[in-house]
Amino acid sequence: MHIEELQERIIDFRNERDWAQYHNPKDLAISLSLEAAELLEIFQWKNGAEVEALKDDTESLERTKEELGDILIYALTLVHEFNFDPSEVILGKIAINAKKYPVERAKGKADKYTVY
């Protein structure tokens, strides 16, 4: 399924429940941040090996999937509210990052672009 089709399904789900009244950009951004924090809780206080072990834990995988689902739903709903094309938003940001992080300078490094 294409990202635009997913977005349409999300908006249809929302509209069937009359939730558009709650989905203003401010509240969607807040909800997106809250869901991202819930995702972080899964990894809080775990070292690298423990995080890696989560990939084999059914309950942790399901919880991670659910939080990522919430994040993606809120993000695509916010994109809809601004009448942005989700593919254009993503591809545009990749293009910006490609300029900030040229391969020859950034490959294998985790430095912020201001270092380059």
Backbone as JSON Lines, residues from 0, in Angstrom:
{"i":0,"aa":"M","n":[0.84,-1.18,0.0],"ca":[0.0,0.0,0.0],"c":[0.89,1.24,0.0]}
{"i":1,"aa":"H","n":[0.54,2.23,-0.78],"ca":[1.3,3.47,-0.86],"c":[1.0,4.37,0.34]}
{"i":2,"aa":"I","n":[1.93,5.24,0.64],"ca":[1.8,6.11,1.82],"c":[0.55,6.98,1.73]}
{"i":3,"aa":"E","n":[0.2,7.44,0.53],"ca":[-1.0,8.25,0.37],"c":[-2.27,7.45,0.68]}
{"i":4,"aa":"E","n":[-2.26,6.17,0.34],"ca":[-3.39,5.3,0.65],"c":[-3.5,5.07,2.16]}
{"i":5,"aa":"L","n":[-2.37,4.91,2.81],"ca":[-2.37,4.78,4.27],"c":[-2.94,6.04,4.91]}
{"i":6,"aa":"Q","n":[-2.5,7.17,4.41],"ca":[-2.98,8.44,4.95],"c":[-4.5,8.56,4.77]}
{"i":7,"aa":"E","n":[-5.0,8.15,3.63],"ca":[-6.44,8.19,3.38],"c":[-7.19,7.29,4.36]}
{"i":8,"aa":"R","n":[-6.66,6.11,4.63],"ca":[-7.29,5.19,5.6],"c":[-7.32,5.81,6.99]}
{"i":9,"aa":"I","n":[-6.23,6.47,7.37],"ca":[-6.16,7.13,8.67],"c":[-7.22,8.23,8.78]}
{"i":10,"aa":"I","n":[-7.31,9.05,7.75],"ca":[-8.27,10.16,7.76],"c":[-9.7,9.63,7.75]}
{"i":11,"aa":"D","n":[-9.96,8.59,6.99],"ca":[-11.29,7.98,6.99],"c":[-11.65,7.46,8.38]}
{"i":12,"aa":"F","n":[-10.72,6.76,9.01],"ca":[-10.92,6.24,10.37],"c":[-11.27,7.38,11.32]}
{"i":13,"aa":"R","n":[-10.48,8.44,11.24],"ca":[-10.7,9.61,12.1],"c":[-12.07,10.24,11.83]}
{"i":14,"aa":"N","n":[-12.39,10.44,10.57],"ca":[-13.64,11.11,10.21],"c":[-14.87,10.3,10.6]}
{"i":15,"aa":"E","n":[-14.79,8.98,10.48],"ca":[-15.91,8.12,10.88],"c":[-16.25,8.3,12.36]}
{"i":16,"aa":"R","n":[-15.27,8.7,13.15],"ca":[-15.46,8.86,14.6],"c":[-15.64,10.32,15.0]}
{"i":17,"aa":"D","n":[-15.67,11.22,14.02],"ca":[-15.83,12.65,14.27],"c":[-14.72,13.19,15.17]}
{"i":18,"aa":"W","n":[-13.5,12.77,14.92],"ca":[-12.37,13.21,15.72],"c":[-11.61,14.37,15.09]}
{"i":19,"aa":"A","n":[-11.99,14.8,13.9],"ca":[-11.29,15.92,13.26],"c":[-11.31,17.16,14.15]}
{"i":20,"aa":"Q","n":[-12.37,17.3,14.93],"ca":[-12.49,18.45,15.82],"c":[-11.35,18.53,16.84]}
{"i":21,"aa":"Y","n":[-10.71,17.42,17.1],"ca":[-9.6,17.38,18.06],"c":[-8.23,17.42,17.37]}
{"i":22,"aa":"H","n":[-8.22,17.33,16.07],"ca":[-6.97,17.15,15.35],"c":[-6.46,18.44,14.73]}
{"i":23,"aa":"N","n":[-6.32,19.46,15.55],"ca":[-5.68,20.69,15.08],"c":[-4.16,20.48,15.14]}
{"i":24,"aa":"P","n":[-3.4,21.25,14.38],"ca":[-1.95,21.03,14.34],"c":[-1.26,21.02,15.71]}
{"i":25,"aa":"K","n":[-1.67,21.91,16.6],"ca":[-1.04,21.96,17.92],"c":[-1.24,20.64,18.67]}
{"i":26,"aa":"D","n":[-2.48,20.18,18.73],"ca":[-2.75,18.96,19.48],"c":[-2.16,17.72,18.81]}
{"i":27,"aa":"L","n":[-2.1,17.73,17.49],"ca":[-1.45,16.61,16.8],"c":[0.04,16.58,17.1]}
{"i":28,"aa":"A","n":[0.67,17.76,17.12],"ca":[2.11,17.82,17.44],"c":[2.36,17.37,18.87]}
{"i":29,"aa":"I","n":[1.49,17.78,19.8],"ca":[1.62,17.34,21.19],"c":[1.47,15.82,21.27]}
{"i":30,"aa":"S","n":[0.46,15.29,20.6],"ca":[0.22,13.84,20.63],"c":[1.39,13.07,20.02]}
{"i":31,"aa":"L","n":[1.96,13.6,18.96],"ca":[3.11,12.98,18.32],"c":[4.28,12.91,19.3]}
{"i":32,"aa":"S","n":[4.5,13.99,20.01],"ca":[5.59,14.03,21.0],"c":[5.33,13.06,22.15]}
{"i":33,"aa":"L","n":[4.1,13.0,22.61],"ca":[3.76,12.08,23.71],"c":[3.96,10.63,23.3]}
{"i":34,"aa":"E","n":[3.55,10.29,22.09],"ca":[3.73,8.91,21.61],"c":[5.21,8.59,21.44]}
{"i":35,"aa":"A","n":[5.99,9.55,20.99],"ca":[7.44,9.33,20.86],"c":[8.05,9.08,22.24]}
{"i":36,"aa":"A","n":[7.55,9.78,23.25],"ca":[8.03,9.55,24.62],"c":[7.66,8.14,25.09]}
{"i":37,"aa":"E","n":[6.47,7.67,24.73],"ca":[6.08,6.3,25.09],"c":[6.99,5.28,24.42]}
{"i":38,"aa":"L","n":[7.41,5.56,23.2],"ca":[8.37,4.69,22.53],"c":[9.69,4.68,23.28]}
{"i":39,"aa":"L","n":[10.13,5.84,23.72],"ca":[11.38,5.93,24.47],"c":[11.35,5.13,25.76]}
{"i":40,"aa":"E","n":[10.18,5.06,26.39],"ca":[10.07,4.31,27.64],"c":[10.45,2.84,27.46]}
{"i":41,"aa":"I","n":[10.2,2.31,26.29],"ca":[10.54,0.9,26.03],"c":[12.04,0.68,26.17]}
{"i":42,"aa":"F","n":[12.83,1.68,25.81],"ca":[14.28,1.54,25.79],"c":[14.98,2.17,27.0]}
{"i":43,"aa":"Q","n":[14.21,2.87,27.82],"ca":[14.79,3.57,28.96],"c":[15.52,2.6,29.89]}
{"i":44,"aa":"W","n":[16.7,3.02,30.29],"ca":[17.55,2.32,31.26],"c":[18.13,1.01,30.73]}
{"i":45,"aa":"K","n":[18.03,0.76,29.45],"ca":[18.57,-0.48,28.89],"c":[19.9,-0.2,28.19]}
{"i":46,"aa":"N","n":[20.83,-1.13,28.35],"ca":[22.1,-0.99,27.63],"c":[21.92,-1.57,26.22]}
{"i":47,"aa":"G","n":[22.95,-1.49,25.43],"ca":[22.89,-1.95,24.05],"c":[22.46,-3.4,23.89]}
{"i":48,"aa":"A","n":[23.0,-4.26,24.73],"ca":[22.65,-5.69,24.66],"c":[21.19,-5.92,25.02]}
{"i":49,"aa":"E","n":[20.71,-5.2,26.02],"ca":[19.32,-5.35,26.43],"c":[18.36,-4.84,25.34]}
{"i":50,"aa":"V","n":[18.74,-3.75,24.7],"ca":[17.92,-3.23,23.59],"c":[17.9,-4.24,22.46]}
{"i":51,"aa":"E","n":[19.04,-4.81,22.16],"ca":[19.12,-5.82,21.1],"c":[18.25,-7.03,21.43]}
{"i":52,"aa":"A","n":[18.21,-7.4,22.7],"ca":[17.4,-8.55,23.13],"c":[15.9,-8.29,22.97]}
{"i":53,"aa":"L","n":[15.5,-7.03,22.98],"ca":[14.09,-6.69,22.79],"c":[13.57,-7.18,21.43]}
{"i":54,"aa":"K","n":[14.47,-7.27,20.47],"ca":[14.08,-7.71,19.13],"c":[13.59,-9.16,19.1]}
{"i":55,"aa":"D","n":[13.92,-9.9,20.15],"ca":[13.5,-11.3,20.24],"c":[12.38,-11.51,21.25]}
{"i":56,"aa":"D","n":[11.91,-10.43,21.85],"ca":[10.86,-10.51,22.86],"c":[9.53,-10.1,22.24]}
{"i":57,"aa":"T","n":[8.61,-11.03,22.14],"ca":[7.33,-10.81,21.47],"c":[6.57,-9.62,22.05]}
{"i":58,"aa":"E","n":[6.52,-9.54,23.37],"ca":[5.78,-8.45,24.02],"c":[6.41,-7.09,23.7]}
{"i":59,"aa":"S","n":[7.73,-7.0,23.76],"ca":[8.43,-5.75,23.46],"c":[8.26,-5.37,21.99]}
{"i":60,"aa":"L","n":[8.31,-6.36,21.13],"ca":[8.11,-6.09,19.7],"c":[6.71,-5.53,19.44]}
{"i":61,"aa":"E","n":[5.72,-6.12,20.08],"ca":[4.34,-5.66,19.89],"c":[4.16,-4.25,20.43]}
{"i":62,"aa":"R","n":[4.71,-3.99,21.58],"ca":[4.61,-2.65,22.18],"c":[5.32,-1.62,21.31]}
{"i":63,"aa":"T","n":[6.49,-1.97,20.79],"ca":[7.23,-1.06,19.9],"c":[6.43,-0.79,18.63]}
{"i":64,"aa":"K","n":[5.86,-1.83,18.08],"ca":[5.05,-1.69,16.86],"c":[3.85,-0.77,17.11]}
{"i":65,"aa":"E","n":[3.2,-0.94,18.25],"ca":[2.04,-0.1,18.57],"c":[2.43,1.36,18.72]}
{"i":66,"aa":"E","n":[3.52,1.63,19.4],"ca":[3.96,3.02,19.58],"c":[4.37,3.63,18.24]}
{"i":67,"aa":"L","n":[5.08,2.87,17.42],"ca":[5.44,3.36,16.09],"c":[4.19,3.62,15.26]}
{"i":68,"aa":"G","n":[3.18,2.77,15.39],"ca":[1.92,2.98,14.68],"c":[1.28,4.29,15.09]}
{"i":69,"aa":"D","n":[1.24,4.56,16.4],"ca":[0.67,5.83,16.87],"c":[1.45,7.02,16.31]}
{"i":70,"aa":"I","n":[2.77,6.93,16.34],"ca":[3.62,8.02,15.84],"c":[3.37,8.27,14.36]}
{"i":71,"aa":"L","n":[3.34,7.2,13.59],"ca":[3.11,7.35,12.15],"c":[1.72,7.89,11.84]}
{"i":72,"aa":"I","n":[0.73,7.43,12.59],"ca":[-0.64,7.92,12.39],"c":[-0.72,9.41,12.68]}
{"i":73,"aa":"Y","n":[-0.17,9.84,13.8],"ca":[-0.21,11.28,14.11],"c":[0.59,12.09,13.1]}
{"i":74,"aa":"A","n":[1.73,11.58,12.68],"ca":[2.53,12.31,11.69],"c":[1.78,12.45,10.37]}
{"i":75,"aa":"L","n":[1.18,11.38,9.89],"ca":[0.45,11.45,8.62],"c":[-0.81,12.3,8.74]}
{"i":76,"aa":"T","n":[-1.42,12.33,9.91],"ca":[-2.57,13.19,10.12],"c":[-2.14,14.66,10.12]}
{"i":77,"aa":"L","n":[-1.02,14.95,10.73],"ca":[-0.49,16.32,10.73],"c":[-0.12,16.76,9.31]}
{"i":78,"aa":"V","n":[0.48,15.89,8.56],"ca":[0.79,16.16,7.15],"c":[-0.49,16.51,6.4]}
{"i":79,"aa":"H","n":[-1.55,15.74,6.66],"ca":[-2.85,15.98,6.02],"c":[-3.39,17.36,6.38]}
{"i":80,"aa":"E","n":[-3.27,17.74,7.64],"ca":[-3.8,19.03,8.1],"c":[-3.16,20.22,7.38]}
{"i":81,"aa":"F","n":[-1.92,20.05,6.94],"ca":[-1.23,21.12,6.21],"c":[-1.31,20.93,4.69]}
{"i":82,"aa":"N","n":[-2.06,19.92,4.27],"ca":[-2.2,19.63,2.84],"c":[-0.85,19.4,2.17]}
{"i":83,"aa":"F","n":[0.05,18.76,2.89],"ca":[1.34,18.38,2.33],"c":[1.22,17.01,1.68]}
{"i":84,"aa":"D","n":[2.02,16.77,0.69],"ca":[2.15,15.45,0.09],"c":[3.17,14.69,0.94]}
{"i":85,"aa":"P","n":[2.79,13.58,1.57],"ca":[3.73,12.9,2.47],"c":[5.01,12.45,1.77]}
{"i":86,"aa":"S","n":[4.91,11.99,0.54],"ca":[6.12,11.58,-0.19],"c":[7.02,12.78,-0.43]}
{"i":87,"aa":"E","n":[6.43,13.91,-0.77],"ca":[7.2,15.13,-1.01],"c":[7.89,15.6,0.27]}
{"i":88,"aa":"V","n":[7.2,15.5,1.4],"ca":[7.78,15.9,2.68],"c":[9.02,15.05,2.97]}
{"i":89,"aa":"I","n":[8.89,13.75,2.81],"ca":[9.99,12.83,3.11],"c":[11.14,13.03,2.13]}
{"i":90,"aa":"L","n":[10.83,13.05,0.84],"ca":[11.89,13.2,-0.16],"c":[12.57,14.56,-0.05]}
{"i":91,"aa":"G","n":[11.8,15.58,0.29],"ca":[12.39,16.91,0.49],"c":[13.36,16.93,1.64]}
{"i":92,"aa":"K","n":[13.0,16.27,2.72],"ca":[13.89,16.22,3.88],"c":[15.14,15.38,3.61]}
{"i":93,"aa":"I","n":[14.99,14.32,2.84],"ca":[16.17,13.53,2.46],"c":[17.13,14.4,1.63]}
{"i":94,"aa":"A","n":[16.58,15.21,0.73],"ca":[17.41,16.09,-0.09],"c":[18.15,17.12,0.77]}
{"i":95,"aa":"I","n":[17.45,17.69,1.74],"ca":[18.07,18.65,2.66],"c":[19.19,17.97,3.45]}
{"i":96,"aa":"N","n":[18.91,16.77,3.96],"ca":[19.92,16.05,4.74],"c":[21.11,15.64,3.89]}
{"i":97,"aa":"A","n":[20.87,15.35,2.63],"ca":[21.98,14.98,1.74],"c":[22.96,16.14,1.59]}
{"i":98,"aa":"K","n":[22.45,17.37,1.59],"ca":[23.33,18.54,1.52],"c":[24.04,18.77,2.85]}
{"i":99,"aa":"K","n":[23.34,18.57,3.94],"ca":[23.93,18.76,5.26],"c":[24.97,17.69,5.58]}
{"i":100,"aa":"Y","n":[24.71,16.48,5.11],"ca":[25.55,15.34,5.44],"c":[26.06,14.66,4.17]}
{"i":101,"aa":"P","n":[26.98,15.31,3.45],"ca":[27.51,14.67,2.24],"c":[28.24,13.37,2.59]}
{"i":102,"aa":"V","n":[28.07,12.38,1.76],"ca":[28.62,11.04,2.03],"c":[30.11,11.11,2.33]}
{"i":103,"aa":"E","n":[30.84,11.87,1.54],"ca":[32.3,11.89,1.71],"c":[32.74,12.48,3.06]}
{"i":104,"aa":"R","n":[31.87,13.23,3.72],"ca":[32.23,13.8,5.01],"c":[31.53,13.1,6.19]}
{"i":105,"aa":"A","n":[30.36,12.54,5.94],"ca":[29.55,12.03,7.04],"c":[29.54,10.52,7.19]}
{"i":106,"aa":"K","n":[30.02,9.81,6.19],"ca":[29.92,8.35,6.22],"c":[30.6,7.78,7.46]}
{"i":107,"aa":"G","n":[29.83,6.99,8.22],"ca":[30.35,6.33,9.4],"c":[30.5,7.22,10.61]}
{"i":108,"aa":"K","n":[29.99,8.47,10.52],"ca":[30.13,9.41,11.64],"c":[28.74,9.82,12.13]}
{"i":109,"aa":"A","n":[28.66,10.11,13.4],"ca":[27.39,10.53,14.0],"c":[27.4,12.02,14.37]}
{"i":110,"aa":"D","n":[28.36,12.75,13.85],"ca":[28.47,14.19,14.17],"c":[27.31,14.97,13.56]}
{"i":111,"aa":"K","n":[26.97,16.07,14.22],"ca":[25.95,16.98,13.68],"c":[26.55,17.71,12.48]}
{"i":112,"aa":"Y","n":[25.69,18.09,11.55],"ca":[26.15,18.72,10.3],"c":[26.97,19.98,10.54]}
{"i":113,"aa":"T","n":[26.79,20.65,11.67],"ca":[27.55,21.87,11.93],"c":[29.05,21.58,12.1]}
{"i":114,"aa":"V","n":[29.4,20.33,12.37],"ca":[30.8,19.95,12.5],"c":[31.49,19.95,11.14]}
{"i":115,"aa":"Y","n":[30.73,19.7,10.1],"ca":[31.31,19.64,8.76],"c":[31.44,21.03,8.18]}
